[in-house]
């Protein structure tokens, strides 16, 4: 049986967050809170990935530690966002933790405080 499309698992993770919504933007699903993007699913070069906001300094640490899994995405990379490859066998617990961290950076404090 083929593996499940990563967007289904990513969607479950993102939409479980308080007041999160999905909106197609630039032909790809984006996940938002209060109208602001906290995660973007991207398909390019035959690979699935998610782009997320990361705290200052995290991008270089993640990419430096595992450049096969993490990368600097175009457009938003200079602003500190990180790409996570979802093809193969991603560590979904780690992806969920990083998505929640991105959400907390974007969400209003009243919503971010509800995430553990």
Biopython code that builds the backbone (N, CA, C, O; Angstrom):
import numpy as np
from Bio.PDB.StructureBuilder import StructureBuilder

atoms = [
    (1, "UNK", "N", (0.844, -1.173, 0.000)),
    (1, "UNK", "CA", (0.000, 0.000, 0.000)),
    (1, "UNK", "C", (0.901, 1.252, 0.000)),
    (1, "UNK", "O", (1.841, 1.323, 0.792)),
    (2, "UNK", "N", (0.633, 2.233, -0.869)),
    (2, "UNK", "CA", (1.492, 3.419, -0.919)),
    (2, "UNK", "C", (1.338, 4.245, 0.357)),
    (2, "UNK", "O", (0.278, 4.223, 0.982)),
    (3, "UNK", "N", (2.390, 4.974, 0.748)),
    (3, "UNK", "CA", (2.296, 5.802, 1.946)),
    (3, "UNK", "C", (1.264, 6.906, 1.751)),
    (3, "UNK", "O", (1.017, 7.347, 0.628)),
    (4, "UNK", "N", (0.670, 7.342, 2.843)),
    (4, "UNK", "CA", (-0.320, 8.414, 2.788)),
    (4, "UNK", "C", (0.342, 9.701, 2.316)),
    (4, "UNK", "O", (1.503, 9.966, 2.628)),
    (5, "UNK", "N", (-0.401, 10.488, 1.571)),
    (5, "UNK", "CA", (0.084, 11.780, 1.105)),
    (5, "UNK", "C", (0.443, 12.627, 2.333)),
    (5, "UNK", "O", (-0.388, 12.797, 3.225)),
    (6, "UNK", "N", (1.666, 13.155, 2.389)),
    (6, "UNK", "CA", (2.079, 13.921, 3.576)),
    (6, "UNK", "C", (1.165, 15.098, 3.898)),
    (6, "UNK", "O", (1.067, 15.492, 5.060)),
    (7, "UNK", "N", (0.496, 15.667, 2.901)),
    (7, "UNK", "CA", (-0.366, 16.817, 3.191)),
    (7, "UNK", "C", (-1.494, 16.431, 4.136)),
    (7, "UNK", "O", (-1.950, 17.269, 4.914)),
    (8, "UNK", "N", (-1.955, 15.189, 4.088)),
    (8, "UNK", "CA", (-3.036, 14.773, 4.991)),
    (8, "UNK", "C", (-2.579, 14.832, 6.445)),
    (8, "UNK", "O", (-3.301, 15.332, 7.308)),
    (9, "UNK", "N", (-1.381, 14.321, 6.714)),
    (9, "UNK", "CA", (-0.849, 14.351, 8.077)),
    (9, "UNK", "C", (-0.530, 15.781, 8.488)),
    (9, "UNK", "O", (-0.832, 16.182, 9.612)),
    (10, "UNK", "N", (0.074, 16.552, 7.594)),
    (10, "UNK", "CA", (0.373, 17.945, 7.894)),
    (10, "UNK", "C", (-0.910, 18.718, 8.188)),
    (10, "UNK", "O", (-0.955, 19.508, 9.131)),
    (11, "UNK", "N", (-1.927, 18.501, 7.406)),
    (11, "UNK", "CA", (-3.220, 19.177, 7.602)),
    (11, "UNK", "C", (-3.771, 18.862, 8.997)),
    (11, "UNK", "O", (-4.242, 19.761, 9.693)),
    (12, "UNK", "N", (-3.715, 17.599, 9.404)),
    (12, "UNK", "CA", (-4.210, 17.216, 10.739)),
    (12, "UNK", "C", (-3.449, 17.959, 11.833)),
    (12, "UNK", "O", (-4.050, 18.452, 12.788)),
    (13, "UNK", "N", (-2.136, 18.038, 11.692)),
    (13, "UNK", "CA", (-1.308, 18.730, 12.684)),
    (13, "UNK", "C", (-1.685, 20.207, 12.749)),
    (13, "UNK", "O", (-1.915, 20.746, 13.832)),
    (14, "UNK", "N", (-1.748, 20.851, 11.600)),
    (14, "UNK", "CA", (-1.987, 22.299, 11.551)),
    (14, "UNK", "C", (-3.394, 22.675, 12.005)),
    (14, "UNK", "O", (-3.572, 23.607, 12.789)),
    (15, "UNK", "N", (-4.382, 21.952, 11.514)),
    (15, "UNK", "CA", (-5.769, 22.332, 11.816)),
    (15, "UNK", "C", (-6.208, 21.941, 13.224)),
    (15, "UNK", "O", (-7.301, 22.311, 13.653)),
    (16, "UNK", "N", (-5.373, 21.202, 13.945)),
    (16, "UNK", "CA", (-5.659, 20.883, 15.348)),
    (16, "UNK", "C", (-5.324, 22.069, 16.261)),
    (16, "UNK", "O", (-5.702, 22.079, 17.432)),
    (17, "UNK", "N", (-4.624, 23.056, 15.727)),
    (17, "UNK", "CA", (-4.236, 24.220, 16.519)),
    (17, "UNK", "C", (-5.396, 25.217, 16.613)),
    (17, "UNK", "O", (-6.185, 25.329, 15.676)),
    (18, "UNK", "N", (-5.508, 25.941, 17.734)),
    (18, "UNK", "CA", (-6.642, 26.849, 17.943)),
    (18, "UNK", "C", (-6.808, 27.878, 16.822)),
    (18, "UNK", "O", (-5.882, 28.612, 16.479)),
    (19, "UNK", "N", (-8.013, 27.903, 16.270)),
    (19, "UNK", "CA", (-8.416, 28.880, 15.240)),
    (19, "UNK", "C", (-7.570, 28.829, 13.976)),
    (19, "UNK", "O", (-7.538, 29.800, 13.220)),
    (20, "UNK", "N", (-6.889, 27.721, 13.735)),
    (20, "UNK", "CA", (-6.106, 27.572, 12.505)),
    (20, "UNK", "C", (-7.035, 27.323, 11.325)),
    (20, "UNK", "O", (-8.055, 26.647, 11.456)),
    (21, "UNK", "N", (-6.675, 27.869, 10.187)),
    (21, "UNK", "CA", (-7.451, 27.687, 8.969)),
    (21, "UNK", "C", (-6.507, 27.312, 7.830)),
    (21, "UNK", "O", (-5.297, 27.528, 7.899)),
    (22, "UNK", "N", (-7.095, 26.748, 6.787)),
    (22, "UNK", "CA", (-6.330, 26.403, 5.590)),
    (22, "UNK", "C", (-6.819, 27.269, 4.448)),
    (22, "UNK", "O", (-8.020, 27.483, 4.284)),
    (23, "UNK", "N", (-5.878, 27.766, 3.658)),
    (23, "UNK", "CA", (-6.217, 28.583, 2.497)),
    (23, "UNK", "C", (-5.211, 28.279, 1.401)),
    (23, "UNK", "O", (-4.003, 28.273, 1.641)),
    (24, "UNK", "N", (-5.706, 28.029, 0.206)),
    (24, "UNK", "CA", (-4.785, 27.809, -0.904)),
    (24, "UNK", "C", (-4.206, 29.148, -1.342)),
    (24, "UNK", "O", (-4.935, 30.109, -1.590)),
    (25, "UNK", "N", (-2.882, 29.189, -1.430)),
    (25, "UNK", "CA", (-2.168, 30.390, -1.844)),
    (25, "UNK", "C", (-1.037, 29.958, -2.752)),
    (25, "UNK", "O", (-0.292, 29.039, -2.416)),
    (26, "UNK", "N", (-0.899, 30.591, -3.872)),
    (26, "UNK", "CA", (0.147, 30.268, -4.846)),
    (26, "UNK", "C", (0.048, 28.800, -5.268)),
    (26, "UNK", "O", (1.059, 28.180, -5.596)),
    (27, "UNK", "N", (-1.162, 28.246, -5.261)),
    (27, "UNK", "CA", (-1.377, 26.870, -5.696)),
    (27, "UNK", "C", (-1.068, 25.807, -4.656)),
    (27, "UNK", "O", (-1.161, 24.615, -4.949)),
    (28, "UNK", "N", (-0.704, 26.212, -3.451)),
    (28, "UNK", "CA", (-0.375, 25.269, -2.387)),
    (28, "UNK", "C", (-1.190, 25.583, -1.136)),
    (28, "UNK", "O", (-1.607, 26.723, -0.932)),
    (29, "UNK", "N", (-1.418, 24.566, -0.296)),
    (29, "UNK", "CA", (-2.100, 24.826, 0.975)),
    (29, "UNK", "C", (-1.210, 25.649, 1.906)),
    (29, "UNK", "O", (-0.025, 25.361, 2.074)),
    (30, "UNK", "N", (-1.807, 26.671, 2.502)),
    (30, "UNK", "CA", (-1.132, 27.412, 3.564)),
    (30, "UNK", "C", (-2.016, 27.313, 4.799)),
    (30, "UNK", "O", (-3.238, 27.207, 4.699)),
    (31, "UNK", "N", (-1.389, 27.349, 5.945)),
    (31, "UNK", "CA", (-2.113, 27.245, 7.205)),
    (31, "UNK", "C", (-1.881, 28.536, 7.967)),
    (31, "UNK", "O", (-0.754, 29.011, 8.108)),
    (32, "UNK", "N", (-2.996, 29.096, 8.459)),
    (32, "UNK", "CA", (-2.969, 30.445, 9.012)),
    (32, "UNK", "C", (-3.663, 30.516, 10.362)),
    (32, "UNK", "O", (-4.519, 29.701, 10.705)),
    (33, "UNK", "N", (-3.257, 31.518, 11.101)),
    (33, "UNK", "CA", (-3.957, 31.889, 12.321)),
    (33, "UNK", "C", (-4.089, 33.402, 12.292)),
    (33, "UNK", "O", (-3.116, 34.122, 12.068)),
    (34, "UNK", "N", (-5.293, 33.864, 12.520)),
    (34, "UNK", "CA", (-5.549, 35.303, 12.502)),
    (34, "UNK", "C", (-5.120, 35.922, 11.167)),
    (34, "UNK", "O", (-4.686, 37.073, 11.120)),
    (35, "UNK", "N", (-5.248, 35.139, 10.075)),
    (35, "UNK", "CA", (-4.916, 35.613, 8.740)),
    (35, "UNK", "C", (-3.441, 35.551, 8.381)),
    (35, "UNK", "O", (-3.072, 35.888, 7.256)),
    (36, "UNK", "N", (-2.588, 35.131, 9.306)),
    (36, "UNK", "CA", (-1.141, 35.096, 9.067)),
    (36, "UNK", "C", (-0.675, 33.649, 8.893)),
    (36, "UNK", "O", (-1.096, 32.757, 9.629)),
    (37, "UNK", "N", (0.195, 33.433, 7.916)),
    (37, "UNK", "CA", (0.693, 32.089, 7.611)),
    (37, "UNK", "C", (1.689, 31.634, 8.676)),
    (37, "UNK", "O", (2.617, 32.360, 9.033)),
    (38, "UNK", "N", (1.469, 30.396, 9.182)),
    (38, "UNK", "CA", (2.457, 29.791, 10.078)),
    (38, "UNK", "C", (3.064, 28.531, 9.469)),
    (38, "UNK", "O", (4.083, 28.046, 9.959)),
    (39, "UNK", "N", (2.458, 27.991, 8.410)),
    (39, "UNK", "CA", (3.010, 26.818, 7.721)),
    (39, "UNK", "C", (2.523, 26.808, 6.281)),
    (39, "UNK", "O", (1.373, 27.145, 5.999)),
    (40, "UNK", "N", (3.422, 26.412, 5.363)),
    (40, "UNK", "CA", (3.079, 26.310, 3.939)),
    (40, "UNK", "C", (3.558, 24.964, 3.418)),
    (40, "UNK", "O", (4.729, 24.618, 3.569)),
    (41, "UNK", "N", (2.666, 24.213, 2.814)),
    (41, "UNK", "CA", (3.054, 22.948, 2.184)),
    (41, "UNK", "C", (3.517, 23.270, 0.780)),
    (41, "UNK", "O", (2.858, 24.022, 0.061)),
    (42, "UNK", "N", (4.644, 22.708, 0.386)),
    (42, "UNK", "CA", (5.197, 22.974, -0.943)),
    (42, "UNK", "C", (5.594, 21.666, -1.602)),
    (42, "UNK", "O", (6.073, 20.737, -0.953)),
    (43, "UNK", "N", (5.382, 21.621, -2.901)),
    (43, "UNK", "CA", (5.837, 20.489, -3.709)),
    (43, "UNK", "C", (6.713, 21.046, -4.810)),
    (43, "UNK", "O", (6.276, 21.866, -5.618)),
    (44, "UNK", "N", (7.934, 20.600, -4.833)),
    (44, "UNK", "CA", (8.863, 21.070, -5.851)),
    (44, "UNK", "C", (9.971, 20.063, -6.044)),
    (44, "UNK", "O", (10.371, 19.380, -5.101)),
    (45, "UNK", "N", (10.464, 19.969, -7.251)),
    (45, "UNK", "CA", (11.531, 19.017, -7.564)),
    (45, "UNK", "C", (11.145, 17.589, -7.166)),
    (45, "UNK", "O", (12.004, 16.779, -6.820)),
    (46, "UNK", "N", (9.847, 17.293, -7.219)),
    (46, "UNK", "CA", (9.387, 15.951, -6.871)),
    (46, "UNK", "C", (9.442, 15.647, -5.393)),
    (46, "UNK", "O", (9.340, 14.486, -4.996)),
    (47, "UNK", "N", (9.601, 16.677, -4.564)),
    (47, "UNK", "CA", (9.702, 16.481, -3.118)),
    (47, "UNK", "C", (8.638, 17.291, -2.407)),
    (47, "UNK", "O", (8.329, 18.418, -2.794)),
    (48, "UNK", "N", (8.079, 16.696, -1.356)),
    (48, "UNK", "CA", (7.114, 17.401, -0.510)),
    (48, "UNK", "C", (7.860, 18.035, 0.657)),
    (48, "UNK", "O", (8.812, 17.463, 1.188)),
    (49, "UNK", "N", (7.412, 19.230, 1.047)),
    (49, "UNK", "CA", (8.017, 19.893, 2.199)),
    (49, "UNK", "C", (7.003, 20.821, 2.844)),
    (49, "UNK", "O", (5.952, 21.117, 2.276)),
    (50, "UNK", "N", (7.341, 21.270, 4.035)),
    (50, "UNK", "CA", (6.576, 22.308, 4.708)),
    (50, "UNK", "C", (7.563, 23.397, 5.092)),
    (50, "UNK", "O", (8.680, 23.117, 5.527)),
    (51, "UNK", "N", (7.134, 24.645, 4.926)),
    (51, "UNK", "CA", (7.942, 25.785, 5.317)),
    (51, "UNK", "C", (7.308, 26.366, 6.569)),
    (51, "UNK", "O", (6.095, 26.570, 6.619)),
    (52, "UNK", "N", (8.128, 26.632, 7.582)),
    (52, "UNK", "CA", (7.623, 27.151, 8.852)),
    (52, "UNK", "C", (8.494, 28.303, 9.346)),
    (52, "UNK", "O", (9.669, 28.412, 8.995)),
    (53, "UNK", "N", (7.898, 29.143, 10.155)),
    (53, "UNK", "CA", (8.652, 30.222, 10.801)),
    (53, "UNK", "C", (9.440, 29.602, 11.951)),
    (53, "UNK", "O", (8.958, 28.702, 12.638)),
    (54, "UNK", "N", (10.654, 30.097, 12.147)),
    (54, "UNK", "CA", (11.501, 29.581, 13.220)),
    (54, "UNK", "C", (12.079, 30.753, 14.016)),
    (54, "UNK", "O", (12.268, 31.844, 13.478)),
    (55, "UNK", "N", (12.355, 30.520, 15.286)),
    (55, "UNK", "CA", (12.975, 31.582, 16.085)),
    (55, "UNK", "C", (14.338, 31.958, 15.522)),
    (55, "UNK", "O", (14.982, 31.167, 14.832)),
    (56, "UNK", "N", (14.758, 33.155, 15.822)),
    (56, "UNK", "CA", (16.040, 33.639, 15.333)),
    (56, "UNK", "C", (17.148, 32.657, 15.709)),
    (56, "UNK", "O", (17.230, 32.211, 16.854)),
    (57, "UNK", "N", (17.996, 32.324, 14.741)),
    (57, "UNK", "CA", (19.114, 31.425, 14.958)),
    (57, "UNK", "C", (18.807, 29.959, 14.729)),
    (57, "UNK", "O", (19.727, 29.165, 14.531)),
    (58, "UNK", "N", (17.538, 29.580, 14.749)),
    (58, "UNK", "CA", (17.165, 28.164, 14.597)),
    (58, "UNK", "C", (17.437, 27.636, 13.195)),
    (58, "UNK", "O", (17.821, 26.479, 13.026)),
    (59, "UNK", "N", (17.238, 28.486, 12.191)),
    (59, "UNK", "CA", (17.409, 28.038, 10.813)),
    (59, "UNK", "C", (18.800, 27.452, 10.593)),
    (59, "UNK", "O", (18.929, 26.348, 10.064)),
    (60, "UNK", "N", (19.829, 28.172, 10.989)),
    (60, "UNK", "CA", (21.193, 27.686, 10.753)),
    (60, "UNK", "C", (21.493, 26.441, 11.573)),
    (60, "UNK", "O", (22.240, 25.574, 11.120)),
    (61, "UNK", "N", (20.933, 26.337, 12.758)),
    (61, "UNK", "CA", (21.155, 25.151, 13.597)),
    (61, "UNK", "C", (20.518, 23.923, 12.954)),
    (61, "UNK", "O", (21.163, 22.881, 12.833)),
    (62, "UNK", "N", (19.246, 24.040, 12.539)),
    (62, "UNK", "CA", (18.543, 22.897, 11.946)),
    (62, "UNK", "C", (19.181, 22.473, 10.625)),
    (62, "UNK", "O", (19.459, 21.292, 10.414)),
    (63, "UNK", "N", (19.410, 23.434, 9.742)),
    (63, "UNK", "CA", (19.987, 23.115, 8.430)),
    (63, "UNK", "C", (21.397, 22.561, 8.597)),
    (63, "UNK", "O", (21.780, 21.616, 7.907)),
    (64, "UNK", "N", (22.167, 23.142, 9.508)),
    (64, "UNK", "CA", (23.526, 22.665, 9.742)),
    (64, "UNK", "C", (23.566, 21.260, 10.321)),
    (64, "UNK", "O", (24.466, 20.479, 10.012)),
    (65, "UNK", "N", (22.583, 20.941, 11.165)),
    (65, "UNK", "CA", (22.549, 19.627, 11.817)),
    (65, "UNK", "C", (22.104, 18.521, 10.873)),
    (65, "UNK", "O", (22.593, 17.394, 10.964)),
    (66, "UNK", "N", (21.169, 18.834, 9.957)),
    (66, "UNK", "CA", (20.632, 17.790, 9.077)),
    (66, "UNK", "C", (20.171, 18.385, 7.747)),
    (66, "UNK", "O", (18.971, 18.552, 7.530)),
    (67, "UNK", "N", (21.118, 18.709, 6.849)),
    (67, "UNK", "CA", (20.760, 19.348, 5.579)),
    (67, "UNK", "C", (19.972, 18.441, 4.629)),
    (67, "UNK", "O", (19.443, 18.925, 3.628)),
    (68, "UNK", "N", (19.882, 17.165, 4.912)),
    (68, "UNK", "CA", (19.040, 16.287, 4.104)),
    (68, "UNK", "C", (17.563, 16.483, 4.449)),
    (68, "UNK", "O", (16.689, 16.278, 3.607)),
    (69, "UNK", "N", (17.298, 16.876, 5.678)),
    (69, "UNK", "CA", (15.922, 17.039, 6.141)),
    (69, "UNK", "C", (15.468, 18.495, 6.162)),
    (69, "UNK", "O", (14.309, 18.792, 5.873)),
    (70, "UNK", "N", (16.381, 19.400, 6.503)),
    (70, "UNK", "CA", (16.041, 20.820, 6.642)),
    (70, "UNK", "C", (16.758, 21.636, 5.571)),
    (70, "UNK", "O", (17.859, 21.286, 5.145)),
    (71, "UNK", "N", (16.120, 22.736, 5.138)),
    (71, "UNK", "CA", (16.730, 23.601, 4.125)),
    (71, "UNK", "C", (16.217, 25.014, 4.280)),
    (71, "UNK", "O", (15.217, 25.262, 4.954)),
    (72, "UNK", "N", (16.923, 25.942, 3.642)),
    (72, "UNK", "CA", (16.517, 27.344, 3.617)),
    (72, "UNK", "C", (15.608, 27.521, 2.410)),
    (72, "UNK", "O", (16.071, 27.416, 1.274)),
    (73, "UNK", "N", (14.318, 27.789, 2.633)),
    (73, "UNK", "CA", (13.401, 27.917, 1.498)),
    (73, "UNK", "C", (13.577, 29.254, 0.779)),
    (73, "UNK", "O", (13.995, 30.244, 1.380)),
    (74, "UNK", "N", (13.253, 29.269, -0.516)),
    (74, "UNK", "CA", (13.313, 30.546, -1.236)),
    (74, "UNK", "C", (12.254, 31.512, -0.689)),
    (74, "UNK", "O", (11.301, 31.098, -0.029)),
    (75, "UNK", "N", (12.436, 32.773, -0.968)),
    (75, "UNK", "CA", (11.499, 33.849, -0.614)),
    (75, "UNK", "C", (11.473, 34.140, 0.888)),
    (75, "UNK", "O", (11.795, 35.257, 1.294)),
    (76, "UNK", "N", (11.100, 33.166, 1.722)),
    (76, "UNK", "CA", (10.952, 33.415, 3.160)),
    (76, "UNK", "C", (12.194, 32.991, 3.957)),
    (76, "UNK", "O", (12.308, 33.315, 5.139)),
    (77, "UNK", "N", (13.109, 32.280, 3.326)),
    (77, "UNK", "CA", (14.330, 31.852, 4.004)),
    (77, "UNK", "C", (15.123, 33.001, 4.596)),
    (77, "UNK", "O", (15.595, 32.894, 5.728)),
    (78, "UNK", "N", (15.288, 34.115, 3.857)),
    (78, "UNK", "CA", (16.033, 35.241, 4.430)),
    (78, "UNK", "C", (15.379, 35.825, 5.684)),
    (78, "UNK", "O", (16.022, 36.557, 6.436)),
    (79, "UNK", "N", (14.102, 35.502, 5.909)),
    (79, "UNK", "CA", (13.407, 35.979, 7.110)),
    (79, "UNK", "C", (13.457, 34.946, 8.232)),
    (79, "UNK", "O", (12.776, 35.089, 9.247)),
    (80, "UNK", "N", (14.275, 33.893, 8.041)),
    (80, "UNK", "CA", (14.466, 32.913, 9.099)),
    (80, "UNK", "C", (13.592, 31.675, 9.015)),
    (80, "UNK", "O", (13.684, 30.803, 9.880)),
    (81, "UNK", "N", (12.745, 31.574, 7.997)),
    (81, "UNK", "CA", (11.897, 30.397, 7.869)),
    (81, "UNK", "C", (12.743, 29.174, 7.508)),
    (81, "UNK", "O", (13.827, 29.301, 6.939)),
    (82, "UNK", "N", (12.232, 27.995, 7.847)),
    (82, "UNK", "CA", (12.927, 26.738, 7.616)),
    (82, "UNK", "C", (12.032, 25.811, 6.806)),
    (82, "UNK", "O", (10.827, 25.739, 7.046)),
    (83, "UNK", "N", (12.617, 25.108, 5.853)),
    (83, "UNK", "CA", (11.906, 24.073, 5.116)),
    (83, "UNK", "C", (12.212, 22.718, 5.730)),
    (83, "UNK", "O", (13.346, 22.438, 6.119)),
    (84, "UNK", "N", (11.175, 21.874, 5.811)),
    (84, "UNK", "CA", (11.338, 20.506, 6.317)),
    (84, "UNK", "C", (10.854, 19.564, 5.225)),
    (84, "UNK", "O", (9.704, 19.654, 4.794)),
    (85, "UNK", "N", (11.709, 18.673, 4.778)),
    (85, "UNK", "CA", (11.305, 17.708, 3.748)),
    (85, "UNK", "C", (10.384, 16.661, 4.369)),
    (85, "UNK", "O", (10.662, 16.122, 5.440)),
    (86, "UNK", "N", (9.286, 16.385, 3.676)),
    (86, "UNK", "CA", (8.287, 15.437, 4.172)),
    (86, "UNK", "C", (8.266, 14.133, 3.396)),
    (86, "UNK", "O", (7.529, 13.212, 3.749)),
    (87, "UNK", "N", (9.074, 14.043, 2.334)),
    (87, "UNK", "CA", (9.099, 12.797, 1.575)),
    (87, "UNK", "C", (9.923, 11.771, 2.347)),
    (87, "UNK", "O", (10.674, 12.119, 3.257)),
    (88, "UNK", "N", (9.773, 10.531, 1.979)),
    (88, "UNK", "CA", (10.460, 9.470, 2.721)),
    (88, "UNK", "C", (9.676, 9.126, 3.968)),
    (88, "UNK", "O", (8.477, 8.854, 3.896)),
    (89, "UNK", "N", (10.334, 9.134, 5.098)),
    (89, "UNK", "CA", (9.709, 8.758, 6.362)),
    (89, "UNK", "C", (9.982, 9.858, 7.394)),
    (89, "UNK", "O", (10.855, 9.696, 8.246)),
    (90, "UNK", "N", (9.239, 10.985, 7.326)),
    (90, "UNK", "CA", (9.522, 12.085, 8.249)),
    (90, "UNK", "C", (9.204, 11.701, 9.693)),
    (90, "UNK", "O", (8.367, 10.836, 9.951)),
    (91, "UNK", "N", (9.872, 12.341, 10.604)),
    (91, "UNK", "CA", (9.588, 12.199, 12.026)),
    (91, "UNK", "C", (8.413, 13.140, 12.330)),
    (91, "UNK", "O", (8.607, 14.329, 12.585)),
    (92, "UNK", "N", (7.208, 12.597, 12.298)),
    (92, "UNK", "CA", (6.013, 13.436, 12.424)),
    (92, "UNK", "C", (5.904, 14.101, 13.787)),
    (92, "UNK", "O", (5.320, 15.180, 13.894)),
    (93, "UNK", "N", (6.453, 13.485, 14.834)),
    (93, "UNK", "CA", (6.447, 14.134, 16.150)),
    (93, "UNK", "C", (7.302, 15.400, 16.106)),
    (93, "UNK", "O", (6.919, 16.435, 16.651)),
    (94, "UNK", "N", (8.457, 15.308, 15.455)),
    (94, "UNK", "CA", (9.320, 16.476, 15.324)),
    (94, "UNK", "C", (8.659, 17.537, 14.443)),
    (94, "UNK", "O", (8.691, 18.724, 14.768)),
    (95, "UNK", "N", (8.062, 17.112, 13.332)),
    (95, "UNK", "CA", (7.366, 18.065, 12.459)),
    (95, "UNK", "C", (6.270, 18.782, 13.254)),
    (95, "UNK", "O", (6.141, 20.004, 13.168)),
    (96, "UNK", "N", (5.487, 18.033, 14.021)),
    (96, "UNK", "CA", (4.404, 18.630, 14.813)),
    (96, "UNK", "C", (4.963, 19.634, 15.824)),
    (96, "UNK", "O", (4.393, 20.710, 16.001)),
    (97, "UNK", "N", (6.069, 19.294, 16.488)),
    (97, "UNK", "CA", (6.682, 20.222, 17.447)),
    (97, "UNK", "C", (7.116, 21.513, 16.766)),
    (97, "UNK", "O", (6.898, 22.603, 17.294)),
    (98, "UNK", "N", (7.733, 21.389, 15.588)),
    (98, "UNK", "CA", (8.205, 22.573, 14.867)),
    (98, "UNK", "C", (7.047, 23.402, 14.318)),
    (98, "UNK", "O", (7.125, 24.630, 14.295)),
    (99, "UNK", "N", (5.984, 22.750, 13.879)),
    (99, "UNK", "CA", (4.794, 23.477, 13.410)),
    (99, "UNK", "C", (4.159, 24.231, 14.578)),
    (99, "UNK", "O", (3.760, 25.385, 14.423)),
    (100, "UNK", "N", (4.063, 23.591, 15.744)),
    (100, "UNK", "CA", (3.496, 24.264, 16.917)),
    (100, "UNK", "C", (4.353, 25.466, 17.320)),
    (100, "UNK", "O", (3.827, 26.504, 17.721)),
    (101, "UNK", "N", (5.664, 25.318, 17.213)),
    (101, "UNK", "CA", (6.549, 26.438, 17.544)),
    (101, "UNK", "C", (6.318, 27.596, 16.577)),
    (101, "UNK", "O", (6.274, 28.754, 16.993)),
    (102, "UNK", "N", (6.170, 27.288, 15.290)),
    (102, "UNK", "CA", (5.888, 28.317, 14.300)),
    (102, "UNK", "C", (4.557, 29.006, 14.613)),
    (102, "UNK", "O", (4.445, 30.230, 14.554)),
    (103, "UNK", "N", (3.563, 28.201, 14.943)),
    (103, "UNK", "CA", (2.245, 28.734, 15.295)),
    (103, "UNK", "C", (2.368, 29.716, 16.462)),
    (103, "UNK", "O", (1.804, 30.809, 16.419)),
    (104, "UNK", "N", (3.107, 29.324, 17.501)),
    (104, "UNK", "CA", (3.255, 30.189, 18.678)),
    (104, "UNK", "C", (3.938, 31.512, 18.324)),
    (104, "UNK", "O", (3.662, 32.538, 18.946)),
    (105, "UNK", "N", (4.828, 31.492, 17.327)),
    (105, "UNK", "CA", (5.500, 32.722, 16.902)),
    (105, "UNK", "C", (4.564, 33.661, 16.139)),
    (105, "UNK", "O", (4.770, 34.875, 16.135)),
    (106, "UNK", "N", (3.553, 33.113, 15.503)),
    (106, "UNK", "CA", (2.650, 33.887, 14.639)),
    (106, "UNK", "C", (1.344, 34.255, 15.352)),
    (106, "UNK", "O", (0.818, 35.351, 15.158)),
    (107, "UNK", "N", (0.829, 33.353, 16.165)),
    (107, "UNK", "CA", (-0.499, 33.512, 16.770)),
    (107, "UNK", "C", (-0.531, 34.649, 17.790)),
    (107, "UNK", "O", (0.485, 34.980, 18.399)),
    (108, "UNK", "N", (-1.718, 35.242, 17.966)),
    (108, "UNK", "CA", (-1.878, 36.195, 19.070)),
    (108, "UNK", "C", (-1.586, 35.489, 20.396)),
    (108, "UNK", "O", (-1.778, 34.278, 20.514)),
    (109, "UNK", "N", (-1.129, 36.236, 21.374)),
    (109, "UNK", "CA", (-0.735, 35.649, 22.659)),
    (109, "UNK", "C", (-1.850, 34.825, 23.293)),
    (109, "UNK", "O", (-1.570, 33.797, 23.909)),
    (110, "UNK", "N", (-3.100, 35.247, 23.161)),
    (110, "UNK", "CA", (-4.206, 34.523, 23.791)),
    (110, "UNK", "C", (-4.358, 33.118, 23.209)),
    (110, "UNK", "O", (-4.805, 32.206, 23.906)),
    (111, "UNK", "N", (-3.988, 32.932, 21.926)),
    (111, "UNK", "CA", (-4.040, 31.613, 21.303)),
    (111, "UNK", "C", (-2.734, 30.858, 21.518)),
    (111, "UNK", "O", (-2.751, 29.658, 21.793)),
    (112, "UNK", "N", (-1.611, 31.546, 21.395)),
    (112, "UNK", "CA", (-0.312, 30.894, 21.560)),
    (112, "UNK", "C", (-0.171, 30.298, 22.955)),
    (112, "UNK", "O", (0.472, 29.262, 23.123)),
    (113, "UNK", "N", (-0.758, 30.934, 23.944)),
    (113, "UNK", "CA", (-0.648, 30.436, 25.310)),
    (113, "UNK", "C", (-1.403, 29.123, 25.525)),
    (113, "UNK", "O", (-1.194, 28.441, 26.528)),
    (114, "UNK", "N", (-2.270, 28.773, 24.593)),
    (114, "UNK", "CA", (-3.035, 27.523, 24.699)),
    (114, "UNK", "C", (-2.273, 26.316, 24.171)),
    (114, "UNK", "O", (-2.740, 25.183, 24.295)),
    (115, "UNK", "N", (-1.094, 26.551, 23.577)),
    (115, "UNK", "CA", (-0.297, 25.470, 23.004)),
    (115, "UNK", "C", (0.800, 25.095, 23.992)),
    (115, "UNK", "O", (1.525, 25.953, 24.495)),
    (116, "UNK", "N", (0.907, 23.798, 24.260)),
    (116, "UNK", "CA", (1.940, 23.349, 25.207)),
    (116, "UNK", "C", (3.187, 22.939, 24.477)),
    (116, "UNK", "O", (4.165, 22.533, 25.105)),
]
sb = StructureBuilder()
sb.init_structure("model")
sb.init_model(0)
sb.init_chain("A")
sb.init_seg("    ")
for serial, (resi, resn, name, xyz) in enumerate(atoms, 1):
    if name == "N":
        sb.init_residue(resn, " ", resi, " ")
    sb.init_atom(name, np.array(xyz, "f"), 0.0, 1.0, " ", f" {name:<3s}", serial, name[0])
structure = sb.get_structure()
